[in-house]
């Protein structure tokens, strides 16, 4: 190995040490906010938003009132169960469902996986139950109301 190669290798090793020290020592020392988005990185990630509530059709059992638009999205009231049909969003999106009461959501995993995911969603500290379902094509999501007493769920814009 020539002298020039040794100097270049030493400089590269020094640069790696400096970058490691900055990465370890220059970071934030808090746990972060899990509800916050990735910030400026979204410019590089493409359009990975939420499903437009207008692209969701609703069929509930027993027949319930028609879904009604609201400032947050589309409000769906049902007694026992409800089937949401999501039109193809053109990429990976999140179907956001919000309610003041507990509900159960069942839907297929995105991609080619042959897996069905079920989640029992309960209100958190702010009094809102939130479910986010990953959708990457035309799909059906089933909502159920625990106890069958009736639920109101909003298909939210975000």
C-alpha positions as CSV (number, residue, x, y, z in Angstrom):
1,X,0.0,0.0,0.0
2,X,1.4,3.4,-1.0
3,X,1.8,6.3,1.3
4,X,-1.0,8.2,-0.5
5,X,-3.4,5.3,0.0
6,X,-2.5,5.1,3.7
7,X,-3.3,8.8,4.1
8,X,-6.5,8.5,2.2
9,X,-7.6,5.5,4.3
10,X,-6.7,7.3,7.6
11,X,-8.7,10.4,6.5
12,X,-11.7,8.1,5.7
13,X,-11.5,6.4,9.1
14,X,-11.3,9.8,10.8
15,X,-14.3,11.0,8.9
16,X,-16.3,7.9,9.9
17,X,-15.3,8.5,13.6
18,X,-16.5,12.2,13.4
19,X,-19.8,11.2,11.7
20,X,-20.4,8.6,14.3
21,X,-19.7,11.0,17.2
22,X,-22.1,13.6,15.6
23,X,-24.8,11.0,15.1
24,X,-24.6,9.6,18.7
25,X,-24.0,12.9,20.5
26,X,-26.0,15.3,18.4
27,X,-29.4,13.6,18.6
28,X,-32.4,14.5,20.7
29,X,-32.5,13.0,24.2
30,X,-36.3,12.6,24.4
31,X,-38.5,9.8,23.3
32,X,-40.1,11.8,20.6
33,X,-43.8,12.2,19.6
34,X,-45.2,9.0,18.0
35,X,-48.2,11.0,16.6
36,X,-45.9,13.4,14.7
37,X,-45.2,12.7,11.1
38,X,-41.7,12.2,9.7
39,X,-41.5,16.0,9.0
40,X,-39.2,17.0,6.1
41,X,-38.7,13.3,5.1
42,X,-42.2,13.2,3.6
43,X,-40.8,15.1,0.6
44,X,-38.8,11.9,-0.3
45,X,-41.4,9.3,0.6
46,X,-44.0,10.1,-2.0
47,X,-47.7,10.6,-1.3
48,X,-48.4,8.3,1.6
49,X,-51.5,10.0,3.1
50,X,-54.9,8.9,4.2
51,X,-57.8,7.5,2.2
52,X,-60.3,10.1,1.0
53,X,-63.6,9.4,2.8
54,X,-65.5,10.1,-0.4
55,X,-64.0,6.9,-1.9
56,X,-65.5,4.7,0.8
57,X,-69.0,3.1,0.4
58,X,-70.9,1.8,3.3
59,X,-73.3,-1.2,3.8
60,X,-74.5,-1.7,7.4
61,X,-76.6,-4.5,9.0
62,X,-79.3,-4.0,10.1
63,X,-79.9,-1.1,7.7
64,X,-79.0,2.1,9.4
65,X,-79.1,5.8,8.5
66,X,-77.2,6.9,5.4
67,X,-73.7,8.0,6.2
68,X,-73.5,11.8,6.6
69,X,-70.6,14.2,5.7
70,X,-69.0,16.2,8.5
71,X,-66.0,18.5,8.9
72,X,-63.9,15.5,9.9
73,X,-65.0,13.1,7.2
74,X,-68.0,10.8,6.8
75,X,-70.0,9.8,9.9
76,X,-71.3,6.2,9.9
77,X,-73.9,5.0,12.4
78,X,-74.7,1.3,12.7
79,X,-76.3,-1.2,15.1
80,X,-74.3,-4.5,14.8
81,X,-71.9,-4.5,11.8
82,X,-70.9,-2.4,8.9
83,X,-68.9,-3.2,5.7
84,X,-66.7,-0.4,4.3
85,X,-65.7,-0.8,0.7
86,X,-62.6,1.3,-0.1
87,X,-61.9,2.2,-3.7
88,X,-58.3,1.7,-4.9
89,X,-56.4,4.6,-3.5
90,X,-53.6,4.2,-6.1
91,X,-50.9,3.4,-3.5
92,X,-50.4,2.7,0.2
93,X,-52.8,4.8,2.3
94,X,-54.3,4.8,5.8
95,X,-58.0,4.4,6.4
96,X,-58.5,6.4,9.6
97,X,-61.5,5.5,11.7
98,X,-62.5,7.5,14.9
99,X,-65.2,7.0,17.5
100,X,-66.1,8.1,21.0
101,X,-67.0,4.5,21.8
102,X,-65.1,1.1,21.5
103,X,-65.4,-0.7,18.2
104,X,-63.9,-3.7,16.4
105,X,-62.3,-3.4,13.0
106,X,-61.3,-6.3,10.7
107,X,-59.5,-6.0,7.4
108,X,-56.9,-7.6,5.1
109,X,-53.2,-6.8,5.4
110,X,-51.9,-4.9,2.5
111,X,-49.8,-6.4,-0.3
112,X,-49.9,-10.1,-1.3
113,X,-50.1,-11.3,2.3
114,X,-53.0,-13.7,3.0
115,X,-53.6,-12.3,6.5
116,X,-56.7,-10.8,8.1
117,X,-56.1,-8.4,10.9
118,X,-58.6,-7.7,13.7
119,X,-58.3,-5.0,16.3
120,X,-60.5,-4.0,19.3
121,X,-60.2,-0.3,19.5
122,X,-61.0,1.6,22.8
123,X,-61.0,5.3,23.6
124,X,-57.7,6.6,24.8
125,X,-56.9,9.4,27.3
126,X,-58.5,12.0,25.0
127,X,-61.8,10.0,24.8
128,X,-61.4,9.0,21.2
129,X,-60.9,5.5,19.8
130,X,-58.7,5.6,16.6
131,X,-58.0,2.8,14.2
132,X,-55.7,3.2,11.2
133,X,-56.0,0.5,8.6
134,X,-53.3,0.2,5.8
135,X,-54.9,0.0,2.4
136,X,-53.1,-0.4,-0.9
137,X,-55.9,-1.4,-3.3
138,X,-59.6,-2.0,-3.4
139,X,-60.5,-3.6,-0.2
140,X,-63.3,-4.3,2.4
141,X,-63.1,-3.4,6.0
142,X,-65.6,-4.7,8.5
143,X,-66.7,-2.7,11.6
144,X,-68.5,-4.4,14.5
145,X,-70.0,-2.8,17.6
146,X,-69.2,-4.7,20.8
147,X,-72.4,-5.7,22.6
148,X,-74.5,-4.7,19.5
149,X,-75.8,-1.5,21.2
150,X,-74.9,0.7,18.2
151,X,-71.8,2.6,17.2
152,X,-71.0,5.8,15.5
153,X,-67.7,5.8,13.6
154,X,-66.2,8.6,11.5
155,X,-64.2,7.8,8.4
156,X,-61.7,10.6,8.9
157,X,-59.6,12.7,6.6
158,X,-56.6,12.5,8.9
